[in-house]
Amino acid sequence: DAGITQSPRYKITETGRQVTLMCHQTWSHSYMFWYRQDLGHGLRLIYYSAAADITDKGEVPDGYVVSRSKTENFPLTLESATRSQTSVYFCASTRGRGSYEQYFGPGTRLTVT
Amino acid sequence: GDSVTQMEGPVTLSEEAFLTINCTYTATGYPSLFWYVQYPGEGLQLLLKATKADDKGSNKGFEATYRKETTSFHLEKGSVQVSDSAVYFCALTRDDKIIFGKGTRLHILP
């Protein structure tokens, strides 16, 4: 199906484990983003990518790693999960800079115990 | 740095009431401005946008006007419905990124 998908939709993991959240888009959009959504903070940008093999830090990158070997995929890895990383994670993509709309995935709810 | 401030919620209204959600921004230059909406259990989706001063964005009965003199982009709807219950985010573009406000939760009572 066309669009932007995230997997898994729900994940429970333990402190210290490595977790990878997947994001896939079918539009060949250049830009992709990872956000976390927490009560009282709104959406905060973790990392973004302007193209394959080009990534940059956002507002809250610590504890996260990203890669983008293919245009359509943008996985987010928590190298050693902490309870403070319990959150809802959204992936988004857009065609380009400026006034282009960002399209969001359905989100992954991650709980770190 | 650039930022977006929007009224804190939750906002609770009766069906058919008039809605205003305030949004002001701080930015250098001329950013594009957006309103996104998030329905329960879903990701955000674009509601409307305006790309330059005095532009009015509109969609699904919602409107917002880009006011550079007051650095505002207030969201309005003349008659809300229960189905409008959601979280609304004001946002602006800065270079490669979008900066979001913290969101305003809207409850519409039947």
Backbone of each chain as ProteinMPNN parsed JSONL, in Angstrom:
{"seq_chain_A": "DAGITQSPRYKITETGRQVTLMCHQTWSHSYMFWYRQDLGHGLRLIYYSAAADITDKGEVPDGYVVSRSKTENFPLTLESATRSQTSVYFCASTRGRGSYEQYFGPGTRLTVT", "coords_chain_A": {"N_chain_A": [[0.837, -1.186, 0.0], [0.406, 2.264, -0.667], [2.041, 5.089, 0.895], [3.035, 6.055, 4.221], [4.507, 4.047, 6.563], [4.86, 2.554, 9.805], [6.666, 0.408, 11.965], [7.339, -1.63, 14.849], [3.841, -1.184, 15.832], [3.315, -1.12, 18.492], [5.429, -1.498, 21.295], [7.093, -3.094, 23.898], [9.818, -2.931, 25.982], [12.845, -3.703, 27.78], [14.836, -1.825, 30.106], [18.017, -0.877, 28.921], [18.121, -2.518, 26.711], [18.55, -2.869, 23.143], [16.65, -1.256, 20.668], [14.902, -1.097, 17.619], [13.085, 1.019, 15.606], [11.023, 1.033, 12.816], [10.598, 2.752, 9.699], [8.902, 3.395, 6.731], [8.434, 4.718, 3.513], [6.532, 5.292, 0.538], [6.61, 7.216, -1.392], [8.957, 8.201, -2.426], [9.947, 10.475, -1.224], [12.217, 13.103, -0.442], [12.918, 14.071, 2.121], [12.974, 12.885, 5.449], [11.788, 12.336, 8.785], [12.119, 11.945, 12.332], [10.136, 12.074, 15.198], [9.389, 12.536, 18.666], [6.591, 12.236, 20.824], [5.375, 13.637, 23.678], [3.468, 14.152, 26.647], [2.885, 17.497, 27.441], [5.075, 18.378, 26.1], [4.649, 18.398, 23.417], [5.506, 17.817, 20.004], [8.75, 16.74, 19.427], [11.683, 17.043, 17.596], [13.822, 14.442, 16.675], [15.774, 13.273, 14.896], [16.629, 13.998, 11.482], [16.52, 13.589, 7.903], [17.825, 14.578, 4.844], [18.212, 13.288, 2.5], [19.149, 10.122, 1.057], [21.746, 8.693, 2.936], [22.321, 11.096, 4.171], [22.071, 12.616, 7.171], [20.865, 14.395, 10.066], [21.054, 15.995, 13.278], [18.299, 16.625, 15.464], [16.297, 18.288, 17.856], [16.389, 16.662, 20.163], [18.51, 14.461, 20.184], [20.073, 12.703, 21.708], [20.974, 9.442, 22.707], [19.833, 8.132, 20.632], [20.089, 6.644, 17.347], [20.351, 6.953, 13.843], [19.931, 5.847, 10.444], [20.193, 5.954, 6.882], [20.131, 4.282, 4.318], [18.661, 3.718, 2.086], [16.345, 5.578, 0.114], [13.648, 5.203, 0.817], [13.503, 4.172, 3.393], [13.911, 4.709, 6.917], [15.211, 3.967, 9.604], [15.069, 4.096, 13.199], [17.108, 3.79, 15.95], [17.316, 2.859, 19.302], [19.94, 2.711, 21.264], [20.553, 1.791, 23.847], [18.052, 1.35, 25.695], [16.229, 3.608, 27.78], [14.107, 4.483, 30.582], [13.196, 7.056, 30.271], [12.858, 7.259, 27.604], [10.458, 6.222, 26.986], [7.669, 6.725, 25.076], [5.643, 8.117, 22.409], [6.442, 7.56, 19.117], [6.857, 9.211, 16.087], [7.18, 8.998, 12.625], [7.892, 10.928, 9.739], [7.514, 12.287, 6.423], [8.529, 14.349, 3.637], [8.327, 16.173, 0.558], [10.124, 18.241, 0.047], [11.981, 21.192, 1.026], [10.721, 24.01, 2.965], [7.484, 25.09, 2.234], [6.267, 22.652, 1.91], [4.034, 19.991, 2.656], [4.26, 17.899, 5.527], [4.025, 14.418, 5.836], [2.667, 12.121, 8.028], [3.412, 9.07, 9.74], [1.568, 6.396, 11.441], [2.49, 6.123, 13.998], [4.503, 4.774, 16.723], [4.074, 3.241, 19.722], [6.113, 3.174, 22.392], [7.204, 1.492, 25.218], [9.355, 1.5, 27.906], [10.532, -0.57, 30.31]], "CA_chain_A": [[0.0, 0.0, 0.0], [1.139, 3.51, -0.717], [1.965, 5.901, 2.09], [4.122, 5.958, 5.168], [4.166, 3.048, 7.564], [5.785, 2.378, 10.905], [6.551, -0.864, 12.667], [6.002, -2.102, 15.219], [2.945, -0.133, 16.334], [3.465, -1.121, 19.948], [6.616, -2.235, 21.705], [7.509, -3.027, 25.292], [11.176, -3.431, 26.099], [13.448, -3.478, 29.093], [15.957, -0.886, 30.185], [19.307, -1.379, 28.476], [18.036, -3.27, 25.451], [18.546, -2.115, 21.894], [15.357, -1.319, 19.981], [14.863, -0.387, 16.342], [11.776, 1.365, 15.069], [11.139, 1.107, 11.358], [9.754, 3.698, 8.967], [8.976, 3.145, 5.297], [7.522, 5.538, 2.717], [6.479, 4.83, -0.853], [6.512, 8.349, -2.317], [10.295, 8.669, -2.807], [10.203, 11.783, -0.658], [13.614, 13.323, -0.073], [13.12, 14.325, 3.541], [12.292, 12.065, 6.444], [11.951, 12.889, 10.134], [11.657, 11.215, 13.505], [9.699, 12.886, 16.317], [8.761, 11.895, 19.802], [5.486, 13.022, 21.358], [5.203, 13.443, 25.116], [2.571, 15.127, 27.259], [3.523, 18.71, 27.924], [6.193, 18.767, 25.234], [4.291, 18.406, 22.009], [6.386, 17.003, 19.173], [10.144, 17.16, 19.422], [12.43, 16.415, 16.51], [14.964, 13.654, 17.134], [16.711, 13.296, 13.768], [16.004, 14.09, 10.181], [17.381, 13.222, 6.784], [17.475, 15.307, 3.622], [18.368, 12.368, 1.362], [19.868, 8.908, 1.455], [23.099, 8.889, 3.455], [22.468, 12.412, 4.784], [21.236, 12.738, 8.359], [21.26, 15.496, 10.939], [20.417, 15.966, 14.579], [17.239, 17.549, 15.781], [16.296, 18.908, 19.185], [16.647, 15.698, 21.241], [19.103, 13.29, 19.545], [20.884, 11.856, 22.587], [20.465, 8.105, 22.964], [19.238, 7.619, 19.392], [20.926, 6.548, 16.159], [19.583, 6.751, 12.617], [20.655, 5.583, 9.205], [19.314, 6.024, 5.722], [20.849, 3.726, 3.17], [17.733, 3.788, 0.967], [15.442, 6.726, 0.218], [12.337, 4.893, 1.374], [13.563, 3.666, 4.763], [14.599, 5.588, 7.87], [15.076, 3.341, 10.914], [15.526, 4.782, 14.408], [17.581, 2.812, 16.926], [17.655, 3.228, 20.672], [21.061, 1.8, 21.479], [20.403, 1.223, 25.186], [16.816, 2.038, 26.051], [16.024, 4.095, 29.147], [12.691, 4.744, 30.865], [12.85, 8.38, 29.753], [12.56, 7.14, 26.181], [9.065, 5.819, 26.834], [7.057, 7.808, 24.332], [5.086, 7.759, 21.105], [7.378, 8.001, 18.089], [6.27, 9.42, 14.771], [7.997, 9.22, 11.456], [7.224, 11.771, 8.752], [8.293, 12.534, 5.205], [8.071, 15.461, 2.826], [8.982, 16.238, -0.743], [11.233, 19.172, 0.014], [12.042, 22.221, 2.045], [9.804, 25.134, 2.886], [6.056, 25.001, 2.522], [5.711, 21.335, 1.593], [3.391, 19.279, 3.743], [4.843, 16.678, 6.076], [3.078, 13.313, 5.976], [3.049, 11.383, 9.22], [3.008, 7.703, 9.953], [0.579, 6.208, 12.504], [3.141, 6.16, 15.302], [4.881, 3.589, 17.489], [4.051, 3.491, 21.168], [7.212, 2.429, 23.012], [7.282, 1.498, 26.677], [10.602, 0.939, 28.425], [10.269, -0.939, 31.716]], "C_chain_A": [[0.88, 1.247, 0.0], [1.029, 4.249, 0.609], [3.192, 5.759, 2.955], [3.7, 5.038, 6.293], [5.262, 2.97, 8.611], [5.568, 1.003, 11.516], [7.643, -0.968, 13.728], [5.111, -0.949, 15.642], [3.037, -0.017, 17.847], [4.683, -1.971, 20.297], [6.856, -2.003, 23.183], [8.894, -3.646, 25.369], [11.722, -3.101, 27.477], [14.588, -2.463, 29.004], [17.255, -1.557, 29.757], [19.282, -2.143, 27.17], [18.103, -2.324, 24.255], [17.205, -2.332, 21.186], [15.467, -0.547, 18.678], [13.428, -0.207, 15.899], [11.934, 1.614, 13.575], [10.171, 2.122, 10.776], [9.985, 3.493, 7.477], [7.975, 4.038, 4.573], [7.663, 5.175, 1.237], [6.457, 5.966, -1.865], [7.853, 8.798, -2.88], [10.546, 10.106, -2.342], [11.656, 11.911, -0.233], [13.81, 13.356, 1.438], [12.331, 13.344, 4.397], [12.696, 12.536, 7.833], [11.527, 11.858, 11.167], [11.347, 12.22, 14.616], [9.321, 11.967, 17.475], [7.693, 12.834, 20.349], [5.271, 12.649, 22.813], [4.277, 14.526, 25.648], [3.36, 16.324, 27.771], [4.661, 19.202, 27.064], [5.811, 18.861, 23.761], [5.165, 17.452, 21.227], [7.792, 17.583, 19.211], [10.91, 16.355, 18.383], [13.656, 15.702, 17.056], [16.09, 13.711, 16.104], [15.919, 13.535, 12.494], [17.035, 13.784, 9.106], [16.896, 13.938, 5.532], [17.557, 14.428, 2.379], [19.061, 11.127, 1.889], [21.3, 9.279, 1.835], [23.363, 10.273, 4.005], [21.507, 12.508, 5.96], [21.748, 13.876, 9.227], [20.465, 15.442, 12.22], [19.301, 16.987, 14.659], [17.407, 18.085, 17.189], [16.734, 17.949, 20.28], [17.286, 14.418, 20.713], [19.799, 12.297, 20.48], [20.21, 10.527, 22.865], [19.853, 7.44, 21.75], [20.276, 7.604, 18.266], [20.014, 6.334, 14.959], [20.53, 6.403, 11.478], [19.665, 5.719, 8.072], [20.09, 5.589, 4.481], [19.984, 3.736, 1.908], [16.764, 4.943, 1.182], [14.181, 6.403, 0.991], [12.343, 4.465, 2.832], [14.372, 4.586, 5.668], [14.432, 4.988, 9.264], [15.682, 4.183, 12.031], [15.896, 3.725, 15.437], [17.849, 3.467, 18.264], [18.727, 2.234, 21.096], [20.981, 1.092, 22.83], [19.223, 1.943, 25.835], [16.782, 2.434, 27.53], [14.546, 4.426, 29.331], [12.264, 6.109, 30.321], [12.559, 8.368, 28.246], [11.186, 6.497, 25.927], [8.302, 6.973, 26.21], [6.298, 7.231, 23.139], [5.989, 8.385, 20.046], [6.675, 8.076, 16.743], [7.366, 9.643, 13.736], [7.202, 10.085, 10.481], [8.123, 11.92, 7.533], [7.705, 13.723, 4.47], [8.911, 15.557, 1.568], [10.211, 17.129, -0.727], [11.156, 20.177, 1.134], [10.874, 23.192, 1.909], [8.373, 24.757, 3.16], [5.444, 23.647, 2.215], [5.152, 20.666, 2.843], [4.241, 18.105, 4.209], [3.73, 15.646, 6.237], [3.577, 12.416, 7.103], [2.587, 9.934, 9.161], [2.064, 7.599, 11.142], [1.182, 6.186, 13.902], [3.482, 4.793, 15.857], [4.865, 3.972, 18.952], [5.08, 2.585, 21.826], [7.172, 2.61, 24.515], [8.571, 0.813, 27.095], [10.413, 0.686, 29.918], [11.559, -1.057, 32.513]], "O_chain_A": [[1.958, 1.267, 0.595], [0.066, 4.071, 1.356], [4.264, 5.386, 2.477], [2.65, 5.234, 6.904], [6.425, 3.276, 8.348], [4.446, 0.5, 11.578], [8.747, -0.457, 13.536], [5.597, 0.172, 15.796], [2.856, 1.063, 18.409], [4.935, -3.012, 19.689], [6.828, -0.87, 23.664], [9.117, -4.753, 24.88], [11.136, -2.326, 28.232], [15.208, -2.283, 27.956], [17.555, -2.673, 30.181], [20.335, -2.389, 26.581], [17.76, -1.145, 24.348], [16.698, -3.452, 21.119], [16.058, 0.532, 18.637], [12.658, -1.164, 15.828], [12.849, 2.308, 13.133], [9.072, 2.326, 11.292], [11.125, 3.427, 7.019], [6.809, 4.113, 4.961], [8.736, 4.81, 0.756], [6.304, 5.725, -3.063], [7.891, 9.689, -3.729], [11.272, 10.858, -2.992], [12.256, 10.961, 0.27], [14.742, 12.753, 1.969], [11.179, 13.021, 4.106], [13.791, 13.061, 8.037], [10.68, 11.006, 10.901], [12.158, 13.088, 14.938], [8.985, 10.797, 17.291], [7.855, 14.054, 20.345], [5.017, 11.489, 23.139], [4.29, 15.663, 25.175], [4.376, 16.172, 28.449], [5.165, 20.307, 27.263], [6.592, 19.359, 22.95], [5.53, 16.389, 21.729], [7.981, 18.787, 19.042], [10.788, 15.133, 18.313], [14.437, 16.284, 17.809], [17.206, 14.139, 16.402], [14.71, 13.308, 12.435], [18.239, 13.728, 9.359], [15.71, 13.909, 5.204], [17.03, 14.786, 1.326], [19.505, 11.091, 3.037], [21.966, 10.061, 1.156], [24.514, 10.61, 4.285], [20.289, 12.484, 5.784], [22.911, 14.27, 9.138], [19.352, 14.917, 12.259], [19.337, 18.045, 14.031], [18.525, 18.307, 17.654], [17.386, 18.369, 21.236], [16.655, 13.364, 20.785], [20.083, 11.168, 20.079], [19.031, 10.477, 23.214], [19.401, 6.298, 21.832], [21.199, 8.417, 18.229], [19.019, 5.615, 15.051], [21.738, 6.628, 11.54], [18.454, 5.615, 8.269], [20.617, 6.401, 3.721], [20.507, 3.76, 0.794], [16.404, 5.248, 2.319], [13.69, 7.24, 1.748], [11.282, 4.401, 3.453], [15.377, 5.166, 5.254], [13.592, 5.456, 10.033], [16.673, 4.887, 11.833], [15.083, 2.858, 15.758], [18.52, 4.495, 18.348], [18.447, 1.048, 21.266], [21.312, -0.089, 22.931], [19.379, 3.003, 26.442], [17.242, 1.697, 28.402], [13.822, 4.624, 28.356], [11.105, 6.297, 29.953], [12.073, 9.354, 27.692], [10.809, 6.261, 24.779], [8.288, 8.077, 26.753], [6.311, 6.024, 22.896], [6.264, 9.584, 20.075], [5.995, 7.142, 16.318], [8.331, 10.374, 13.957], [5.978, 9.981, 10.409], [9.333, 11.708, 7.605], [6.537, 14.065, 4.65], [10.048, 15.088, 1.518], [11.211, 16.839, -1.384], [10.369, 20.035, 2.07], [10.15, 23.205, 0.913], [8.069, 24.169, 4.198], [4.223, 23.501, 2.255], [5.719, 20.763, 3.932], [4.859, 17.408, 3.404], [2.638, 15.959, 6.712], [4.738, 12.008, 7.133], [1.53, 9.615, 8.617], [1.782, 8.606, 11.792], [0.448, 6.227, 14.89], [2.852, 3.789, 15.523], [5.55, 4.905, 19.373], [4.932, 1.363, 21.815], [7.113, 3.73, 25.022], [8.846, -0.316, 26.688], [10.164, 1.613, 30.689], [11.522, -1.358, 33.706]]}, "seq_chain_B": "GDSVTQMEGPVTLSEEAFLTINCTYTATGYPSLFWYVQYPGEGLQLLLKATKADDKGSNKGFEATYRKETTSFHLEKGSVQVSDSAVYFCALTRDDKIIFGKGTRLHILP", "coords_chain_B": {"N_chain_B": [[15.774, 31.588, 19.341], [13.615, 30.297, 16.703], [10.129, 29.895, 17.424], [6.936, 28.558, 18.464], [3.93, 29.44, 19.956], [1.042, 28.325, 21.461], [-2.35, 28.392, 22.626], [-3.045, 26.863, 25.75], [-4.676, 23.786, 26.353], [-7.152, 21.694, 27.936], [-9.594, 22.656, 25.47], [-12.993, 23.045, 25.739], [-16.022, 22.809, 24.129], [-19.451, 23.324, 23.158], [-21.35, 21.583, 20.669], [-21.699, 23.212, 17.53], [-20.751, 25.626, 18.425], [-18.622, 28.604, 18.245], [-15.23, 28.505, 17.327], [-12.013, 29.425, 18.429], [-8.582, 29.058, 18.318], [-5.72, 30.192, 19.63], [-2.599, 31.207, 18.218], [0.71, 32.195, 18.228], [3.84, 33.296, 16.88], [7.436, 33.26, 16.828], [9.934, 34.307, 14.784], [12.611, 34.679, 12.451], [12.786, 36.282, 9.293], [10.557, 35.016, 6.768], [8.572, 32.724, 7.485], [6.689, 29.783, 6.441], [3.404, 28.972, 7.566], [1.492, 26.636, 9.474], [-1.361, 24.605, 10.289], [-1.79, 21.629, 11.932], [-3.637, 18.606, 12.507], [-4.455, 16.141, 14.897], [-6.061, 13.223, 15.215], [-7.544, 10.936, 17.586], [-5.329, 8.293, 18.332], [-3.958, 8.427, 15.95], [-1.529, 9.613, 13.464], [-0.228, 12.965, 12.816], [-1.954, 15.207, 10.619], [-2.033, 17.43, 7.843], [-3.935, 20.35, 8.198], [-4.382, 23.011, 7.299], [-2.615, 25.655, 5.533], [-0.467, 28.566, 5.219], [1.51, 30.629, 3.227], [2.573, 33.181, 2.999], [2.503, 36.587, 4.182], [-0.712, 37.8, 5.076], [-2.018, 35.838, 3.681], [-4.719, 33.525, 3.592], [-5.414, 30.467, 4.927], [-7.521, 27.634, 4.401], [-9.787, 24.971, 5.176], [-12.051, 22.301, 5.437], [-13.923, 23.905, 6.761], [-12.43, 25.234, 8.614], [-10.351, 28.082, 9.269], [-7.464, 30.207, 8.901], [-5.489, 33.104, 9.216], [-2.52, 34.531, 8.064], [-0.845, 36.708, 9.915], [1.402, 39.058, 9.838], [2.012, 41.409, 11.183], [1.135, 41.051, 13.762], [2.331, 38.73, 14.374], [0.838, 36.27, 14.249], [-1.353, 33.406, 13.894], [-4.088, 32.472, 14.083], [-6.468, 29.896, 14.614], [-9.709, 29.306, 13.377], [-13.18, 28.382, 13.49], [-16.486, 28.401, 12.415], [-18.659, 26.841, 13.32], [-18.502, 24.245, 15.271], [-18.163, 20.642, 15.227], [-18.872, 17.444, 16.75], [-17.109, 15.638, 15.661], [-14.847, 17.142, 15.279], [-13.292, 16.976, 17.47], [-10.117, 16.695, 18.709], [-6.488, 16.947, 18.675], [-4.832, 19.954, 18.085], [-2.229, 21.398, 16.26], [-0.145, 24.143, 15.917], [2.285, 25.368, 13.613], [5.516, 26.188, 12.202], [7.709, 26.644, 9.396], [11.236, 26.189, 9.272], [14.057, 26.459, 7.615], [15.081, 23.276, 6.857], [13.215, 22.126, 8.443], [10.211, 21.63, 10.452], [8.772, 23.497, 13.027], [6.946, 22.81, 15.833], [4.129, 23.854, 17.811], [2.969, 23.145, 21.183], [0.549, 21.933, 21.08], [-3.053, 21.86, 21.213], [-5.678, 20.515, 22.89], [-8.903, 19.705, 21.861], [-12.209, 19.411, 22.88], [-15.403, 18.521, 21.89], [-18.671, 18.803, 22.841], [-21.699, 16.985, 22.526]], "CA_chain_B": [[15.443, 30.793, 18.175], [12.22, 30.301, 16.283], [9.238, 29.152, 18.312], [5.49, 28.684, 18.289], [3.19, 29.382, 21.22], [-0.392, 28.226, 21.273], [-3.09, 28.361, 23.88], [-3.088, 25.564, 26.379], [-6.003, 23.232, 26.497], [-8.078, 21.428, 26.85], [-10.689, 23.557, 25.167], [-14.252, 22.294, 25.675], [-17.108, 23.597, 23.551], [-20.643, 22.604, 22.722], [-21.514, 21.493, 19.222], [-22.151, 24.418, 16.835], [-20.109, 26.836, 18.969], [-17.532, 29.203, 17.479], [-13.934, 28.09, 17.848], [-10.754, 30.11, 18.164], [-7.382, 28.578, 18.999], [-4.698, 31.209, 19.373], [-1.231, 30.792, 17.906], [1.655, 33.245, 17.874], [5.133, 32.727, 16.543], [8.649, 34.072, 16.807], [10.77, 33.801, 13.703], [13.256, 35.628, 11.551], [12.393, 36.031, 7.92], [9.151, 34.821, 6.417], [8.283, 31.288, 7.465], [5.344, 29.312, 6.148], [2.693, 28.612, 8.795], [0.63, 25.476, 9.29], [-2.109, 23.942, 11.352], [-1.95, 20.187, 11.793], [-4.618, 18.028, 13.423], [-4.201, 14.748, 15.275], [-7.216, 12.518, 15.767], [-7.106, 9.915, 18.543], [-4.686, 7.085, 17.834], [-3.409, 8.608, 14.606], [-0.484, 10.614, 13.291], [-0.697, 14.294, 12.45], [-2.226, 15.464, 9.208], [-2.131, 18.852, 7.572], [-5.281, 20.912, 8.132], [-4.297, 24.139, 6.386], [-1.331, 26.342, 5.591], [-0.337, 29.867, 4.563], [2.93, 30.746, 2.911], [3.06, 34.554, 3.065], [1.675, 37.501, 4.97], [-2.087, 38.075, 4.665], [-2.633, 34.636, 3.114], [-5.678, 32.807, 4.426], [-5.55, 29.043, 4.663], [-8.833, 27.145, 4.796], [-10.048, 23.566, 4.886], [-13.063, 21.66, 6.291], [-14.603, 24.919, 7.56], [-11.442, 25.928, 9.434], [-9.613, 29.145, 8.595], [-6.432, 30.914, 9.659], [-4.869, 34.147, 8.408], [-1.12, 34.825, 8.393], [-0.759, 38.121, 10.31], [2.804, 39.33, 10.168], [2.12, 42.534, 12.113], [0.916, 40.547, 15.123], [2.971, 37.398, 14.376], [-0.185, 35.332, 14.703], [-1.98, 32.509, 12.897], [-5.154, 31.906, 14.9], [-7.363, 28.962, 13.937], [-11.117, 29.594, 13.663], [-14.238, 27.654, 12.796], [-17.735, 29.039, 12.805], [-19.615, 25.936, 13.953], [-17.758, 22.991, 15.434], [-18.887, 19.381, 15.326], [-18.245, 16.454, 17.637], [-16.01, 15.016, 14.919], [-13.67, 18.02, 15.312], [-12.529, 16.683, 18.681], [-8.777, 16.266, 18.285], [-5.432, 17.853, 19.13], [-4.461, 20.848, 16.992], [-0.862, 21.899, 16.387], [0.324, 25.229, 15.079], [3.671, 25.067, 13.278], [6.15, 27.02, 11.186], [8.887, 26.049, 8.767], [12.523, 26.84, 9.449], [15.022, 25.706, 6.805], [14.628, 21.945, 6.477], [12.41, 21.513, 9.492], [9.005, 22.275, 10.967], [8.748, 23.688, 14.481], [5.561, 22.666, 16.286], [3.685, 24.226, 19.143], [2.758, 21.996, 22.059], [-0.741, 21.32, 20.807], [-4.24, 22.229, 21.987], [-6.701, 19.469, 22.806], [-10.26, 20.24, 21.707], [-13.329, 18.499, 23.136], [-16.691, 19.059, 21.489], [-19.753, 18.081, 23.501], [-22.922, 16.956, 21.694]], "C_chain_B": [[13.969, 30.876, 17.842], [11.365, 29.464, 17.234], [7.788, 29.437, 17.972], [4.828, 28.533, 19.648], [1.693, 29.315, 20.919], [-1.087, 28.032, 22.6], [-3.144, 26.949, 24.425], [-4.526, 25.08, 26.452], [-6.155, 22.544, 27.836], [-9.119, 22.53, 26.681], [-11.951, 22.71, 24.998], [-15.358, 23.217, 25.196], [-18.304, 22.702, 23.271], [-20.702, 22.595, 21.207], [-22.152, 22.777, 18.69], [-21.586, 25.707, 17.425], [-19.03, 27.334, 18.017], [-16.205, 28.86, 18.146], [-12.846, 29.078, 17.456], [-9.663, 29.432, 18.967], [-6.255, 29.533, 18.614], [-3.325, 30.599, 19.128], [-0.413, 32.027, 17.559], [3.026, 32.608, 17.639], [6.238, 33.769, 16.683], [9.556, 33.494, 15.749], [11.448, 34.944, 12.985], [12.813, 35.298, 10.133], [10.896, 35.808, 7.776], [8.828, 33.326, 6.342], [6.913, 31.003, 6.871], [4.718, 28.834, 7.461], [1.666, 27.525, 8.503], [-0.244, 25.258, 10.52], [-2.217, 22.471, 10.98], [-2.973, 19.718, 12.821], [-4.266, 16.56, 13.668], [-5.443, 14.158, 15.909], [-6.73, 11.375, 16.657], [-6.511, 8.685, 17.879], [-4.044, 7.211, 16.471], [-2.216, 9.554, 14.621], [-1.083, 11.962, 12.923], [-1.015, 14.342, 10.955], [-2.437, 16.953, 9.016], [-3.594, 19.274, 7.492], [-5.304, 22.084, 7.149], [-2.931, 24.793, 6.515], [-1.436, 27.706, 4.909], [1.135, 30.143, 4.388], [3.448, 32.174, 2.938], [2.039, 35.424, 3.802], [0.348, 37.784, 4.272], [-2.752, 36.909, 3.924], [-3.629, 34.057, 4.104], [-5.69, 31.357, 3.983], [-6.918, 28.589, 5.128], [-9.005, 25.694, 4.377], [-11.079, 23.063, 5.887], [-13.755, 22.668, 7.196], [-13.678, 25.674, 8.497], [-10.733, 26.987, 8.589], [-8.532, 29.685, 9.515], [-5.765, 31.898, 8.72], [-3.488, 34.473, 8.945], [-1.022, 36.326, 8.651], [0.66, 38.426, 10.736], [2.923, 40.438, 11.205], [1.923, 42.117, 13.559], [1.569, 39.191, 15.334], [2.014, 36.332, 14.888], [-0.753, 34.527, 13.541], [-3.092, 31.758, 13.636], [-6.088, 31.035, 14.065], [-8.804, 29.25, 14.356], [-12.02, 28.651, 12.88], [-15.57, 28.17, 13.318], [-18.688, 28.145, 13.575], [-18.958, 24.556, 14.065], [-18.7, 21.798, 15.566], [-18.156, 18.438, 16.271], [-17.033, 15.829, 16.963], [-14.759, 15.889, 14.839], [-12.831, 17.798, 16.569], [-11.194, 16.051, 18.297], [-7.764, 17.169, 18.987], [-4.957, 18.645, 17.92], [-3.087, 21.451, 17.273], [-0.624, 23.026, 15.403], [1.807, 24.989, 14.806], [4.192, 26.069, 12.251], [7.351, 26.279, 10.607], [10.117, 26.875, 9.071], [13.543, 25.965, 8.726], [14.429, 24.345, 6.431], [13.547, 21.401, 7.389], [11.117, 22.283, 9.755], [9.116, 22.349, 12.479], [7.292, 23.714, 14.912], [5.335, 23.343, 17.625], [3.35, 22.977, 19.934], [1.408, 21.329, 21.867], [-1.836, 21.802, 21.735], [-5.282, 21.14, 21.787], [-8.075, 20.119, 22.809], [-11.27, 19.138, 21.958], [-14.61, 19.18, 22.708], [-17.788, 18.178, 22.08], [-21.015, 18.119, 22.64], [-24.07, 17.698, 22.367]], "O_chain_B": [[13.175, 31.446, 18.591], [11.821, 28.457, 17.777], [7.459, 30.411, 17.294], [5.134, 27.606, 20.398], [1.156, 30.161, 20.202], [-0.491, 27.567, 23.572], [-3.271, 25.975, 23.683], [-5.461, 25.867, 26.595], [-5.379, 22.783, 28.761], [-9.469, 23.234, 27.629], [-11.97, 21.768, 24.205], [-15.602, 24.273, 25.781], [-18.177, 21.482, 23.163], [-20.171, 23.487, 20.545], [-23.035, 23.352, 19.326], [-21.926, 26.789, 16.948], [-18.581, 26.621, 17.121], [-16.074, 28.918, 19.368], [-12.765, 29.513, 16.307], [-9.806, 29.249, 20.176], [-5.891, 29.663, 17.445], [-2.946, 29.607, 19.75], [-0.801, 32.812, 16.694], [3.32, 31.523, 18.141], [5.999, 34.976, 16.66], [9.912, 32.317, 15.807], [10.916, 36.052, 12.921], [12.502, 34.147, 9.826], [10.086, 36.33, 8.543], [8.816, 32.741, 5.26], [6.067, 31.894, 6.807], [5.417, 28.352, 8.353], [1.055, 27.494, 7.435], [0.092, 25.67, 11.63], [-2.663, 22.11, 9.891], [-3.156, 20.343, 13.865], [-3.838, 15.845, 12.762], [-5.833, 14.546, 17.01], [-5.607, 10.901, 16.488], [-7.112, 8.105, 16.974], [-3.626, 6.21, 15.889], [-1.922, 10.203, 15.625], [-2.294, 12.087, 12.741], [-0.428, 13.621, 10.148], [-2.948, 17.647, 9.895], [-4.395, 18.638, 6.807], [-6.158, 22.135, 6.265], [-2.186, 24.536, 7.461], [-2.357, 27.967, 4.135], [1.927, 29.915, 5.303], [4.662, 32.373, 2.903], [0.888, 35.04, 4.008], [0.288, 37.98, 3.058], [-3.93, 36.993, 3.578], [-3.406, 34.096, 5.314], [-5.944, 31.051, 2.818], [-7.433, 29.088, 6.129], [-8.453, 25.246, 3.372], [-10.984, 23.373, 7.075], [-14.143, 22.312, 8.309], [-14.092, 26.654, 9.115], [-10.54, 26.827, 7.384], [-8.654, 29.634, 10.739], [-5.501, 31.576, 7.562], [-3.312, 34.668, 10.147], [-1.106, 37.125, 7.719], [1.075, 38.099, 11.848], [3.84, 40.414, 12.027], [2.465, 42.738, 14.474], [1.373, 38.569, 16.378], [2.321, 35.593, 15.822], [-0.647, 34.912, 12.376], [-3.025, 30.538, 13.789], [-6.453, 31.396, 12.947], [-9.091, 29.417, 15.541], [-11.69, 28.191, 11.787], [-15.749, 28.351, 14.522], [-19.454, 28.636, 14.405], [-18.873, 23.808, 13.091], [-19.859, 21.929, 15.959], [-16.971, 18.616, 16.554], [-16.039, 15.526, 17.624], [-13.716, 15.425, 14.379], [-11.758, 18.386, 16.702], [-11.15, 15.008, 17.646], [-8.127, 18.035, 19.783], [-4.709, 18.078, 16.856], [-2.818, 21.944, 18.368], [-0.871, 22.884, 14.205], [2.515, 24.465, 15.665], [3.423, 26.707, 11.533], [7.93, 25.404, 11.25], [10.059, 28.104, 9.122], [13.854, 24.862, 9.174], [13.395, 24.275, 5.766], [13.014, 20.321, 7.137], [10.958, 23.429, 9.335], [9.507, 21.381, 13.131], [6.502, 24.524, 14.429], [6.231, 23.4, 18.468], [3.44, 21.866, 19.411], [1.154, 20.268, 22.436], [-1.586, 22.116, 22.899], [-5.715, 20.874, 20.666], [-8.374, 20.969, 23.647], [-11.213, 18.072, 21.345], [-14.878, 20.308, 23.122], [-17.828, 16.97, 21.849], [-21.362, 19.163, 22.089], [-25.166, 17.773, 21.813]]}, "name": "protein", "num_of_chains": 2, "seq": "DAGITQSPRYKITETGRQVTLMCHQTWSHSYMFWYRQDLGHGLRLIYYSAAADITDKGEVPDGYVVSRSKTENFPLTLESATRSQTSVYFCASTRGRGSYEQYFGPGTRLTVTGDSVTQMEGPVTLSEEAFLTINCTYTATGYPSLFWYVQYPGEGLQLLLKATKADDKGSNKGFEATYRKETTSFHLEKGSVQVSDSAVYFCALTRDDKIIFGKGTRLHILP"}
